[in-house]
Structures are given as C-alpha cells and as structure tokens.
Amino acid sequence: MAAKGIEHEIVNCNLRDKPKWLFQKNPKGEIPVLEHDGKIVLESLAVNDYLDQVTPGKRTLNHKDPYQKRKDQIILDLFTSQVRDYASKVFRSLGDSKEDVESLLAGLDKLELELKKRGTTFFGGLKPAMLDYNMWPWFERLNWLEHNGKLIVFADRFPILKIYVDNMLLDEAVKNVLTPSSTVLKFCQARATGQIQYDFDD
C-alpha cells in the first residue's frame, strides 16, 4: 500500500487471543485480511495482486509482460519454499537452529545467482516491483538478525544481496513501513516469555 500510495487503516490482532470478528472475516482466523468496498480478500500475496489490479491509476507493481511476470512467479515460488519457510524458523530461533540456517543459506544462494543473472539493482529492474515487495518482509527480518549480531547472513556469502538489501532500505515505501529495531527486539523478548504484545509505543 505504501508503494502505491493507497490510504488505509490498520487493525492489529492478538493472534494468541483472536477476536471473534476475525473469524467472521476469515474462518481460518488468519491474517492479513483486506476489506475493500465490502469485499474480503485473504492472504498476503493475493491481497497485493488484488490491490495492484484495482488501483490502475497508481504505480503498477506487477510486470505487464506475461513472460516476465511468469519468471517472477517462479522466483517467488522458489523464495516461498526455500527461503521464507526457513527464514521464519531461523528468526524464531534467533539463528540458533544450524540445520535451518544452512537450508536458508542454500535458498539465498539461488536468489543471489538470479539477481546476478538479471544484472539489475532490484529483481523488478531499476526500481522495486511486486516481487521485491513480496519478499522484502523476510529480508528485513534477516537484516535485523545480522545487525543485532544474531546471525551473519549477507556480509560475506551474498555480496549482491547485501547491496540489494541496502538499496531496498533506501526505497521510500520501505522506509515508510520499516519496523524499528527496538520494536523487533521487544517483540522477540516478549515471545521468549510467552507474553507476546502486538502494540508497542516507540
């Protein structure tokens, strides 16, 4: 939404004690849930694609070229199965699970090679596109782990992805929604005690 300049309201949910209205909008009780013009759209990637299509007057994030869009989908599928799932486990363990770390690094090897092949600043070209924004939340988490000394991810093994992350951090949309390091730390500390908070004042 930040990349397309869409005005919106955010409602946070306590996922340990889910409100009844969440199940009324999504029977699975999962987030995110987008409510737009009386319509409910579920799941992150579907929400992003929906918003890109229903706001044609704003910046288009998906490639218009069907071939390039399909190539991006293949990379997103690779990212989902070989990076995101392991990144989630690594983030939860704060880098302590060596097996998951190795699996994560193997997936990042493939993304490093893909960006090298493309020869562009971002996966989307000269500026971030849908593929970049779909992957970014996990790159942000891994970057936080590295900056807080929990896990060395990009510094040595992935020089191209390191530059990529640095460039993404300069993107205005990313800067507008970047989670403060102190908030991430509070969340991790609260999760470790089993008392997760979903609202923090910075």
C-alpha positions as CSV (number, residue, x, y, z in Angstrom):
1,M,0.0,0.0,0.0
2,A,2.9,2.3,0.7
3,A,4.4,1.6,-2.7
4,K,1.1,2.5,-4.4
5,G,0.2,5.4,-2.1
6,I,-3.1,3.8,-1.0
7,E,-4.8,5.3,2.0
8,H,-5.7,2.6,4.5
9,E,-6.4,1.8,8.1
10,I,-4.5,-0.9,10.0
11,V,-6.2,-3.0,12.7
12,N,-3.8,-5.2,14.7
13,C,-4.9,-8.5,16.1
14,N,-3.7,-10.5,19.1
15,L,-3.0,-13.9,17.5
16,R,-2.9,-15.7,20.9
17,D,-6.4,-14.5,21.7
18,K,-8.1,-13.9,18.4
19,P,-11.2,-11.7,18.4
20,K,-14.4,-13.2,17.2
21,W,-14.8,-10.7,14.4
22,L,-11.6,-12.0,12.8
23,F,-13.2,-15.4,12.2
24,Q,-16.3,-13.7,10.7
25,K,-14.0,-12.2,8.1
26,N,-11.7,-15.3,7.7
27,P,-13.0,-18.6,9.0
28,K,-9.4,-19.8,9.5
29,G,-8.7,-16.8,11.8
30,E,-5.6,-15.9,9.8
31,I,-4.1,-12.6,8.8
32,P,-3.8,-10.5,6.8
33,V,-7.4,-9.7,5.9
34,L,-8.2,-6.9,3.5
35,E,-11.7,-5.3,3.5
36,H,-12.2,-3.1,0.4
37,D,-15.6,-1.9,-0.9
38,G,-17.4,-4.5,1.1
39,K,-15.2,-7.3,-0.3
40,I,-12.9,-9.5,1.7
41,V,-9.5,-10.6,0.3
42,L,-7.3,-13.1,2.2
43,E,-3.6,-14.0,2.2
44,S,-0.7,-11.6,1.6
45,L,0.2,-12.3,-2.0
46,A,-3.5,-12.3,-3.1
47,V,-4.0,-9.0,-1.3
48,N,-1.0,-7.5,-3.1
49,D,-2.1,-8.7,-6.5
50,Y,-5.7,-7.5,-5.9
51,L,-4.6,-4.0,-4.9
52,D,-2.3,-3.8,-7.9
53,Q,-5.3,-4.6,-10.2
54,V,-8.0,-2.4,-8.6
55,T,-5.8,0.7,-8.5
56,P,-4.7,1.0,-12.2
57,G,-4.3,4.8,-11.9
58,K,-1.4,4.4,-9.5
59,R,2.0,2.8,-9.9
60,T,1.8,-0.7,-11.4
61,L,3.9,-3.2,-9.5
62,N,3.4,-6.4,-11.5
63,H,5.1,-6.7,-14.8
64,K,2.8,-6.2,-17.8
65,D,4.9,-8.6,-19.9
66,P,3.3,-12.1,-19.3
67,Y,6.7,-13.8,-19.7
68,Q,8.5,-11.6,-17.2
69,K,5.6,-12.0,-14.8
70,R,5.8,-15.7,-15.1
71,K,9.5,-15.7,-14.4
72,D,8.9,-13.6,-11.3
73,Q,6.3,-16.1,-10.1
74,I,8.9,-18.9,-10.5
75,I,11.3,-17.0,-8.3
76,L,8.6,-16.2,-5.8
77,D,7.7,-19.9,-5.6
78,L,11.4,-20.7,-5.0
79,F,11.6,-18.0,-2.4
80,T,8.5,-19.3,-0.6
81,S,9.6,-22.9,-0.4
82,Q,13.4,-22.5,0.0
83,V,13.8,-19.1,1.8
84,R,10.7,-17.9,3.6
85,D,9.9,-21.0,5.4
86,Y,13.4,-21.4,6.7
87,A,13.7,-17.7,7.4
88,S,10.7,-18.0,9.7
89,K,12.3,-20.8,11.6
90,V,15.6,-19.0,11.8
91,F,14.0,-15.8,13.0
92,R,12.1,-17.7,15.7
93,S,15.2,-19.4,17.0
94,L,17.3,-16.2,16.6
95,G,19.7,-18.1,14.5
96,D,20.3,-21.0,16.9
97,S,19.0,-23.7,14.6
98,K,22.1,-24.6,12.5
99,E,20.2,-27.0,10.2
100,D,17.6,-24.4,9.3
101,V,20.3,-21.8,8.8
102,E,22.1,-24.0,6.3
103,S,18.8,-24.6,4.4
104,L,18.1,-20.9,4.4
105,L,21.6,-20.0,3.1
106,A,21.2,-22.6,0.3
107,G,18.0,-20.9,-0.8
108,L,19.6,-17.5,-0.7
109,D,22.4,-18.8,-2.9
110,K,19.8,-19.3,-5.6
111,L,18.4,-15.8,-5.2
112,E,22.0,-14.4,-5.3
113,L,22.5,-16.1,-8.6
114,E,19.2,-15.0,-10.0
115,L,19.8,-11.3,-9.2
116,K,23.3,-11.7,-10.8
117,K,21.8,-13.1,-13.9
118,R,19.3,-10.3,-14.1
119,G,22.0,-7.7,-13.7
120,T,19.6,-5.2,-12.2
121,T,19.5,-3.2,-9.0
122,F,16.3,-4.9,-7.9
123,F,14.5,-8.1,-9.0
124,G,12.0,-5.8,-10.6
125,G,14.5,-3.8,-12.6
126,L,15.7,-0.3,-11.9
127,K,13.2,0.1,-9.0
128,P,11.4,-2.3,-6.8
129,A,8.4,-4.2,-8.2
130,M,5.9,-6.7,-6.8
131,L,8.4,-9.5,-6.5
132,D,10.7,-7.3,-4.4
133,Y,7.9,-6.1,-2.1
134,N,6.6,-9.6,-1.6
135,M,9.9,-10.9,-0.5
136,W,11.1,-7.8,1.5
137,P,9.5,-8.6,4.9
138,W,11.7,-11.6,5.3
139,F,14.8,-9.8,4.0
140,E,14.1,-7.2,6.7
141,R,13.9,-9.8,9.4
142,L,17.2,-11.4,8.3
143,N,18.8,-8.0,8.1
144,W,17.7,-7.3,11.6
145,L,19.3,-10.6,12.8
146,E,22.6,-9.6,11.2
147,H,22.7,-6.1,12.5
148,N,22.0,-7.4,16.0
149,G,24.8,-10.0,15.9
150,K,22.4,-12.9,15.9
151,L,23.4,-14.3,12.5
152,I,25.7,-13.3,9.7
153,V,23.7,-13.6,6.6
154,F,24.6,-11.2,3.8
155,A,28.0,-9.7,4.7
156,D,30.4,-12.4,3.3
157,R,28.4,-15.0,1.3
158,F,26.0,-12.8,-0.6
159,P,27.6,-9.6,-1.8
160,I,24.9,-8.9,-4.4
161,L,22.0,-9.5,-2.0
162,K,23.8,-7.3,0.6
163,I,23.8,-4.4,-1.9
164,Y,20.2,-5.3,-2.8
165,V,19.1,-5.0,0.8
166,D,20.9,-1.7,1.2
167,N,19.2,-0.4,-1.8
168,M,15.8,-1.6,-0.7
169,L,16.3,0.3,2.6
170,L,16.6,3.5,0.6
171,D,13.2,2.9,-1.1
172,E,10.6,5.4,0.2
173,A,7.9,2.8,0.5
174,V,10.2,0.5,2.5
175,K,11.3,3.4,4.7
176,N,7.7,4.3,5.4
177,V,6.8,0.8,6.8
178,L,10.2,-0.2,8.3
179,T,9.8,-1.8,11.7
180,P,12.1,0.0,14.2
181,S,14.8,-2.3,15.6
182,S,13.7,-1.6,19.1
183,T,10.2,-2.8,18.3
184,V,11.5,-6.1,16.8
185,L,13.7,-6.6,19.9
186,K,10.7,-6.0,22.3
187,F,8.6,-8.5,20.2
188,C,11.3,-11.2,20.4
189,Q,11.8,-10.7,24.1
190,A,8.0,-10.9,24.7
191,R,7.7,-14.0,22.6
192,A,10.6,-15.7,24.5
193,T,8.5,-15.2,27.7
194,G,5.3,-16.4,26.1
195,Q,3.7,-12.9,26.6
196,I,3.6,-11.6,23.0
197,Q,2.4,-8.0,22.6
198,Y,1.1,-6.7,19.3
199,D,1.1,-3.0,20.0
200,F,4.3,-1.1,21.0
201,D,4.9,2.6,21.6
202,D,8.3,3.7,20.3
